[in-house]
Amino acid sequence: MILASTMFATRFGYGLPSPAGAPATAQEVMARLMGPDLIAARWPIAGQAALFPLIAELRGIKREAGTPEQKQAHQDRLRTDISTMLLQAQKRTFARAVDSPDGFRERLVAFWADHFSVVARSGFDLPLPFCMVEDAIRPHLAGSFADLLTAVTLHPAMLAYLDQVNAFGPNSPAALKGNKGKPGKGLNENLARELIELHTLGVGAGYAQGDVTQMAKLLTGVTYTVEKGMVFEPRRAEPGAKTVLGVRYDGEGLAPVIAALHDLALRPETAAHLARKLAVHFVADTPDPDLVAVLTQAFAQSAGDLSAVYTALLTHPAAQDQQMKKVRQPYDFLVASGRAIGLTGQDFEAMDAKPFLRAFPDAMGSMGQRLKHPDGPNGFPEEASAWVTPMGLAHRIAWAMRQPRLLLGPLPNPVDLVQSCLAERASPALIQAAARAEDETQGVALILASAEFNRR
């Protein structure tokens, strides 16, 4: 029988061995989640307030005095600063996951970052998806979904990724006169469509193309600059009232936009969509219908209070199922492997760039999941068939055979390792195979590549 502490560490965290102080019950998990974000303070990651001044300075180099050589040197320094910021964000994302006793928080961060998927549009912007996590997701992780949705929707990472910077009301002064945009600039529905289809109601819910168009018109005026971050430019905004899903929105500035976002957040379709996504991500690709119903009800009755939804998730009988029905995605696998073999956040911080990139972000890509770079705004797939592929498994086995020794040097005893990272989940066959392995390299690889380790 799998103990509750093992269950929570595996299904709702990044596996064993748990860091000191890790919660072992649903009540303890929620108490930790509702407390301060200690791991983010230990391993801080820069937000847009640190990135945008560097980008603004880069863009201004052409206008500054100096020789071409001086300008190139200035540009090279700024590019290096941005690359350093990106590398630090990548390292500390892994450092947080392996170090944090609050594993559920880190899993939720990854879930919502995928739900609100963004991809950097240029080399300058590569740290921006990490900035969105720091600025918009982590601060609202256990609060109201309406606040989370608003913060993410209006974040420059989302506005840039979904081309909101190119959105103009067709009848706006900027579009008609071309003062802040070329004549002919018009509506861009990307943000409105993904907001409705992916972030709130879900594909196939009760909306029409007209609702997407009206939402897109409502969003015109919302843009960003590297000098100010998100801004509302009235000259780009489509004049007049807009009607989305039967609700009329009128007024100046951001107020009607925020009102519409809050209304979308509280729709019953949104409750059902998010409930199913959470159940699928944490429990099973085909979740228990009662679990989905209970999560939907918790969302609706609490007016989108995410802490109420999480409590319902953690305490539902389906969450205690002894069968691990989910396959660890590549990021989960690498974090769990790092934790299993004893890597710490300090180890990640101390790694040179090339070995770190080869062992973690590059390895993720070879396994089919590029870090902060899904193929589209719908994020990475959840179903096991997307990850249990001959190529994907071959790369996991190759990583398990090679990287632990490169990262650690002397390896742990396989018999000790199978007990520490799987506990009562380890099958007698796996324990026996670990004991009979020819050497530590083979034994560690057998464990990390095993079916037990790759399920959660």
Beta strands, then each sheet from edge to edge (+ up, - down):
strand 1: 222-225
strand 2: 229-232
strand 3: 242-244
strand 4: 247-249
sheet 1: 1+ 2-
sheet 2: 3+ 4-
end
